[in-house]
Amino acid sequence: DKLRVWEASSAYDFGQIINALNASKDRAACAELLTITDPKTLPVLLSNKLEGEILLIFIQSLEHYVAGKDPGLAYQHLFYLSKAERFKVVLALLSRNEKEEVQQLFDSLSESQSDQYSLEDLESLKKVYEL
């Protein structure tokens, strides 16, 4: 039974969708959500609800479903995720294995070309993610 996702109009809606995605660990549905969500709206939609599990399912979904098709969109999401409330706190709590997953996403983005980012952009964003 595939989870249905829709474009969230409020932080409350987005929170409900994220909770369902998190419970089911449905990365494909999460990727779909990230594809229909404007990256610029992420900080507002996440409000103060960013947690390690959420960051991780976003990273995994971007890596497995989005980066290959649209590296620019994956970069934008990474960029705006880093502007979300609680980002630094959540980042500090990631395990070494979890950090490696983030690193893998950055690696696949550096192998791709996009007019949305340069390698310099990617390098400076990596520093924000403390990699």
Order of alpha helices (4+ residues) and beta strands (2+ residues): alpha-alpha-alpha-alpha-alpha-alpha-alpha-alpha
